[in-house]
């Protein structure tokens, strides 16, 4: 079989979840991709990921849901608690209820497991060329194509280039030179604990979300239920680049000194924390220029309060691959269509995620009012409020 030439090959910069999914989506649409990763194709970080039905439905369309579900956990509910009193506020049905309503499951993962599953799919597809140790330092548009230069001077040619290089994207400046990330005023802390070592309700087969003054806590099983991912988000901190920084418990624990004893006991039991500062970016006017397009966090970083960062990147990947296919691989036609399909959706998720973060962190009378409303809201009604998010990918 003759390999496609460089002018029919899409270059993807960044070998994370968004980049891997983009490569798979292109291959499923009959196109070839070269995936350029600056380090190695491995993700051993301890973060957890939640994927709602909007993302898992697309993974099913790509024929990879069975592969990724083998390393996932299916939570049955999302429980909401008041962090200070420890009382239960309400629950949101997931499991079979959500799958029946949206046609796809709600899954939780260890990031490394999801990444490895997608990487295995890529390795099995002849249309995908994986190149690690390729640190893109320069991109040059040519007549009918584009070239990416590595830090060692090597060149790779393609027909277009997708920048899936994350929130600190180097290529974003090519399209939006004046865009700048700004610290959101909050810091996230994460830890991974053996599930058989944590007490109830933290060992439940569900997602737990604890709301409190200027902070919240979320936990859920990962690695097929073997471990529990714990994330605490606290207002404050500093604008530090990176999301795998070592953190001292003595900085985190004071933010929870008024919280219910079970929460404090859980946090105090953690021996090793990692933290990352949360950043925001105003919606960009455009995600593409010429033969280069942005995808995922490079285009629209989203705060974690709706657990949609990875899901949006998956949505982008499927939409972008379809646009290129429908336009015969021509980026001049495909990229504006991609923007039209995705920009409004991404901006809405960004806005709603920030709004949910404010609701989670309410205090005083506002928190009491929030709790009052939640305790009187039917679970099915709560779930229907997410139809816009889980039921589609374009609104």
DASULGI-V16382 format. One record per backbone hydrogen bond with DSSP energy under -0.5 kcal/mol. NH is the residue of the N-H (numbers start at 1). CO is the residue of the C=O. E is the energy in kcal/mol with one decimal. If there is no record, write none. Layout:
# DASULGI-V16382
NH|CO|E ; NH|CO|E
This chain:
# DASULGI-V16382
8|5|-1.8 ; 9|6|-1.3 ; 10|32|-2.6 ; 11|160|-2.9 ; 12|34|-2.8 ; 13|162|-2.9 ; 14|12|-0.7 ; 14|36|-2.9 ; 20|16|-2.7 ; 21|17|-2.3 ; 22|18|-2.1 ; 23|19|-2.1 ; 24|20|-2.1 ; 25|21|-2.8 ; 26|22|-2.6 ; 27|23|-2.3 ; 28|24|-2.5 ; 29|25|-1.1 ; 29|26|-0.5 ; 30|27|-1.7 ; 31|26|-2.7 ; 32|8|-0.9 ; 33|127|-2.5 ; 34|10|-2.5 ; 35|33|-0.5 ; 35|129|-3.0 ; 36|12|-3.5 ; 36|34|-0.6 ; 37|35|-0.6 ; 37|131|-2.6 ; 42|40|-2.2 ; 49|109|-2.5 ; 51|107|-3.1 ; 52|50|-0.5 ; 55|52|-1.5 ; 56|52|-2.2 ; 57|53|-2.2 ; 59|55|-2.0 ; 60|56|-2.0 ; 61|57|-1.7 ; 62|58|-1.8 ; 63|60|-1.3 ; 64|59|-2.6 ; 65|59|-0.9 ; 68|64|-2.2 ; 69|65|-3.0 ; 70|66|-1.0 ; 71|68|-1.5 ; 72|69|-1.3 ; 73|108|-2.0 ; 75|73|-0.8 ; 76|205|-2.5 ; 78|92|-2.1 ; 79|207|-3.0 ; 80|90|-2.8 ; 81|209|-2.6 ; 82|87|-2.8 ; 83|81|-0.7 ; 83|211|-3.4 ; 86|82|-2.4 ; 89|80|-3.2 ; 90|80|-1.2 ; 92|78|-2.6 ; 94|76|-2.3 ; 95|75|-1.7 ; 97|94|-0.9 ; 98|94|-1.9 ; 99|95|-2.1 ; 100|96|-2.5 ; 101|97|-2.0 ; 102|98|-2.7 ; 103|99|-2.1 ; 107|51|-2.4 ; 107|105|-0.5 ; 108|73|-2.3 ; 109|49|-2.8 ; 111|47|-2.9 ; 112|45|-0.6 ; 113|110|-0.8 ; 114|110|-1.9 ; 115|111|-2.7 ; 116|112|-2.4 ; 117|113|-2.1 ; 118|114|-2.2 ; 119|115|-2.4 ; 120|116|-2.2 ; 121|117|-1.6 ; 122|118|-2.2 ; 123|119|-2.5 ; 124|120|-0.9 ; 124|121|-0.7 ; 125|122|-1.7 ; 126|124|-0.6 ; 128|125|-1.7 ; 129|33|-2.8 ; 129|127|-0.5 ; 130|128|-0.6 ; 131|35|-2.7 ; 131|129|-0.5 ; 133|37|-0.5 ; 133|39|-2.5 ; 134|37|-2.4 ; 135|133|-0.8 ; 136|134|-0.9 ; 137|149|-2.9 ; 138|149|-1.2 ; 140|147|-2.7 ; 142|145|-2.8 ; 144|142|-0.8 ; 145|142|-1.5 ; 146|158|-2.6 ; 147|140|-2.7 ; 148|156|-2.7 ; 149|138|-3.0 ; 150|154|-2.9 ; 151|135|-1.0 ; 153|150|-2.0 ; 156|148|-2.0 ; 158|146|-2.5 ; 159|9|-3.2 ; 160|9|-0.7 ; 161|291|-3.1 ; 162|11|-3.1 ; 163|161|-0.5 ; 163|293|-3.4 ; 164|13|-2.4 ; 164|162|-1.0 ; 169|166|-1.4 ; 174|171|-1.3 ; 175|171|-0.7 ; 175|172|-1.3 ; 176|172|-3.3 ; 179|176|-1.7 ; 182|280|-2.4 ; 184|278|-3.2 ; 187|234|-2.8 ; 188|276|-2.8 ; 189|232|-3.0 ; 190|274|-3.0 ; 191|230|-2.1 ; 193|228|-2.4 ; 195|226|-2.4 ; 197|194|-1.8 ; 198|195|-1.0 ; 202|199|-1.2 ; 204|201|-1.5 ; 206|204|-1.9 ; 207|77|-2.6 ; 208|219|-3.0 ; 209|79|-2.7 ; 210|217|-3.2 ; 211|81|-2.6 ; 211|209|-0.5 ; 212|215|-1.4 ; 212|360|-0.9 ; 214|361|-2.1 ; 215|212|-1.3 ; 216|233|-2.0 ; 217|210|-2.1 ; 218|231|-2.8 ; 219|208|-2.0 ; 220|229|-1.6 ; 222|227|-2.5 ; 225|222|-1.2 ; 226|222|-0.5 ; 226|223|-1.3 ; 227|222|-1.7 ; 228|193|-3.0 ; 229|220|-2.9 ; 230|191|-2.8 ; 231|218|-3.0 ; 232|189|-2.6 ; 233|216|-2.6 ; 234|187|-2.7 ; 234|232|-0.5 ; 235|214|-2.5 ; 236|185|-3.0 ; 240|238|-1.7 ; 245|275|-1.9 ; 247|273|-1.7 ; 251|248|-1.9 ; 252|248|-0.9 ; 253|249|-2.7 ; 255|252|-1.7 ; 256|253|-2.1 ; 257|254|-1.4 ; 259|256|-1.5 ; 260|83|-3.0 ; 263|260|-0.8 ; 264|260|-1.9 ; 265|261|-2.7 ; 266|262|-2.0 ; 267|263|-2.5 ; 268|264|-2.5 ; 269|265|-1.1 ; 269|266|-0.7 ; 270|266|-0.5 ; 270|267|-1.1 ; 273|247|-0.7 ; 274|190|-2.0 ; 275|245|-2.7 ; 276|188|-2.4 ; 277|240|-0.7 ; 277|242|-0.7 ; 278|186|-2.3 ; 280|182|-3.0 ; 289|292|-2.6 ; 292|289|-2.1 ; 293|161|-2.1 ; 294|287|-2.8 ; 295|163|-2.0 ; 298|295|-1.3 ; 299|296|-1.6 ; 300|296|-2.6 ; 301|297|-0.7 ; 306|303|-0.7 ; 307|304|-1.3 ; 312|308|-2.6 ; 313|309|-1.5 ; 314|310|-2.0 ; 315|311|-2.5 ; 316|312|-2.8 ; 317|313|-2.4 ; 318|314|-2.1 ; 319|315|-2.3 ; 320|316|-3.1 ; 321|317|-2.2 ; 322|318|-2.0 ; 323|319|-2.3 ; 324|320|-2.4 ; 325|321|-2.3 ; 326|322|-2.8 ; 327|323|-1.5 ; 328|325|-1.5 ; 329|324|-3.7 ; 330|327|-1.6 ; 331|329|-0.8 ; 333|330|-0.9 ; 334|330|-2.6 ; 335|331|-2.4 ; 337|333|-1.0 ; 338|334|-2.4 ; 339|335|-2.4 ; 340|336|-2.3 ; 341|337|-2.0 ; 342|338|-1.9 ; 343|339|-2.6 ; 346|342|-2.5 ; 347|343|-2.3 ; 348|344|-2.0 ; 349|345|-2.2 ; 350|346|-2.5 ; 351|347|-2.4 ; 352|348|-2.8 ; 353|349|-2.6 ; 354|350|-1.9 ; 355|351|-2.0 ; 356|352|-2.7 ; 357|353|-2.0 ; 358|354|-1.7 ; 359|355|-2.0 ; 360|356|-2.8 ; 361|357|-1.5 ; 362|359|-1.3 ; 366|363|-0.9 ; 367|363|-0.5 ; 367|364|-0.6 ; 368|364|-1.8 ; 369|365|-2.4 ; 370|366|-2.2 ; 371|367|-2.6 ; 372|368|-2.3 ; 373|369|-2.2 ; 374|370|-2.4 ; 375|371|-2.4 ; 376|372|-0.7 ; 376|373|-0.8 ; 377|374|-1.1 ; 382|378|-2.2 ; 383|379|-2.4 ; 384|380|-2.0 ; 385|381|-1.0 ; 385|382|-0.7 ; 386|383|-2.2 ; 387|384|-1.7 ; 389|386|-0.6 ; 390|386|-2.9 ; 391|387|-2.0
